[in-house]
């Protein structure tokens, strides 16, 4: 590619403008800037004076740095060498313009970004065409609105983003691009994305077919994945905008009909014909089906992202099956959860029916038909041994864990019944709650001693003590963290409340208006799933920002602080003298497929592959692990350079021997005495140089 801007970027010397503070590579650039920007009285007639660049266009936003730049190449050089920010810069080649545009659309969707062309093509002297694409969040936006904006952050970042694409059209139709994929000055958020051309065409096709807006929204959300895109957050406002562009108006809006007036059978049949069919099983009322009653109604569904969650976290994962009552709909909801990398339970499959207890085995069989065998580490349920046996017979044998929420509700109800004093109730309840999350080995004996020596010995607490001993104390290995820590290899207790409470509130909230219409209920659950995905993605983005900051801080420490103890253990000396002067890093194994919490600059080290004794890297990656990753990366780079250097030396030796052979072969054709004398002198010099190197090597060997 001609005139590559950032392919071999290096540290540049700079000169500063005394009037505005901008930095330039050399004095001619500074002189041109002074003439065009600070000498307005001497502008020539017929020429338009340049618009002075705003000081925030290319301004370093790192802490304590006030540098401003007039050149993007110089700006990237400053960020890379002065602040140790890694830039993803690639050169790619495509056979045609269509192939490039297809790749661009896929890349934008994967990276949650968008590149726009703000100027036309420029024709070069050799016939090639040059175009520039910039990040859509670059430059400025002046709002003319006087009201309150719904969006918390504006699309434009009041400056220039470093991400860009330089495109060159060759005469043979091929396309070469230079991509800078690193964004600076803003976060990567789906909120500021736009739907791609293909996505808009799919939505337009559904609207033109006359489908209800809520069906179009459900069809888009059913194919959502962890890389949440703009189309997955489709709402009625977006559909109205598309209808306005098409010049049509949906008949459902004219009649003011709601989703409750639509046929559930027709709704579900349409969803089953979509590419990402979320319906696993559906039995309408008054339809015969084997092993089911005629009056039974059942719907089991799983979105594409829920399917991905099972594949990602299901390998030797921890599952939970629980039942909730949908009060307004007079139905029961059964949910299968899986534990993610943050120890939070995520819903991965739903069943709505009129009697869930009878059909929980049927629910597991449907999941088995979709997923096959699930080799779980543990299964969390209420005190329901029949459900546990069904899981073991259908899926695989697992450890049975009793849901803490179930135990908590049982204990509160029994305390209020058997003990009159509220102070005593609170004292006993607080003590039992400490057993749930206590990780010390002494907690095992403490549970038994407290039951026998405190609860059973006191006449006021004896009835409750007998109940607690029979129901829970004798089975403490099924709910207490001090037992589960060893049997399930957990670092912290599983967070059941976060998503579980959200589902409980959803089912018991009268404002959501659950009805017997399953399509309406499914739409509500799709909306709740979208909120869970948004919160999860936001959490991953926040943790990855912390990881990148820790990596930047770790770049300041020398590698001599790392000392290997074994193949899987290292010691890192601390300069501040805390933690006895050092921490220990141990290599572990991450069972999560394509872990989301990782550092790309450290060869994609995730937060689970190393354990540091500093206690700061359970969810993120601490600075000490980054130091080890940087050390390993530099060692591999040095090894590669040594190998390349050795190959270069061998190639040079081969080339010299080949040249000598050619000289000897052609020496018979040389008859000039003076020329032969020059060749002899040159060969003598070469021989003397080789002898000197050989003698020096022999001396070092001695």
C-alpha angles and dihedrals in degrees: 000000000000120000098359108198105200106011096109101019116179141173109288128200113238140210122202130225107234092208104051104009097240117149124229136188098235144000096262089058090049091049091051089050092050092049095048102036109027104033103066095148092064098051113138120241114259093028124102115226115237118255108251109248115244115250091237096057096090105007124146110241098191117124112276095004121115100173118142124195138199095196125059093211090055090046093054090046090055093049093046100047103026099039101024095236112161116225123206103221120168139173114216134178129206131189095226144008091253092056090051093050091049091051091046092054093048092046092050091051093050095046097039091235139113131214120203132188110232098178136039128259119286118216113221126212094260092054097261120134122228126203134173127212119194134192109275091231093062126108128019140310124199112199117216092189119112096195132079115286116232093212112082095211126032122243093237118067098209093247145040122299116217093227112103145140124225110201126195121188111208123209092250092060097257121129128220121192137187109209127197101187097177116104121207130189099027141049125251105254131170088214091078097044127109128213116262123242093257092050092050090050091053092049091046091052092053092048092050089052089062097248118162113261092239090054090052089051092049092048089054095046094046091069096047118132137185089278090069110204135196093258091059090061093054115151138178092268090061091050091050090051091052091047091051091053091048091048093235135115123209113245090223089066092050092053091042091227121165133217090260091066092059125093113258091209092055091045094052094043089056092048090051090058094054118102092246099045108192095186113101097170137355130182116177123205120276092024121118120236130165115270091003129100120245092241094049121111122196138171125180118184139170126183125220092257092051088052089052091050092056091049092046102044102017098082102101087338134149117254133190130199118194140164129224133181118238096212102192095041095046088228136117125239121210116191132191113208132191127199116244130205091277092056090250122134114240122197109240103170137020133202123189116189142137096254116021099175093066094046103041090104089051088051091054091047091054090051089048090054089053101039107019120218116357111206099203128182094215141356120218116204140146114269088298112134093173091061090048091052090049091053092050092049095046104033117013139298112283141168112272116230124185116228112253091216090059092050091046093053092046093050094048091049093048094046091053090049102044104031124055101188111085094202090057090047091054092045093053093042093051091049093051091047089057088059092059097063103022111121101185118110089230087066089078093062091039092060091053095043093048091051096046101034102034114022099036097039095056116077092214094053100031097099090049091044092055090048093048092047095050097041106035118356092063088051099042090131087071098058114010116098093221087067099036091051090067101034097044098029094235127170094197138007118278114260103231099159101067102070095018092060090048091056092045092051090046093052095044097041110108092196091070089063100217109198138177087269103104094196090060091048092048090052089055092051091048088055091049090049090053090055090050090051092048092051092046093049092047090052092050091049092050092049092047089052089054089048092053091049091050089049091053091050091048091057088072095062121086120241092235088081090071118085121180115228096180140335091287103028134066136178121219118198115223118221093204092058097235123142092029090306099294146048129216124229120201126193115235135171128257114214095186113109109233096354112216098209105073145117113244092192090062096054092277096301107180127211093255103050095075131038119204124199091223088083095225102103106066094109101009132033115261125222093255092059089048089053089055092047092050091047092051091046093051091047091054092047090050090050091050091049091050090050091049091047091051091049090050091052092049091049091051092050090051092048092050092051091049091050091050091051091051091048092050091047093052097039092095090066093058112089101156110111095208092050092049090051090054091049090050093050092049092050090049090054090050091049092050091050092050091048092051091052091047093050090049091052091048090051092052090049091054 
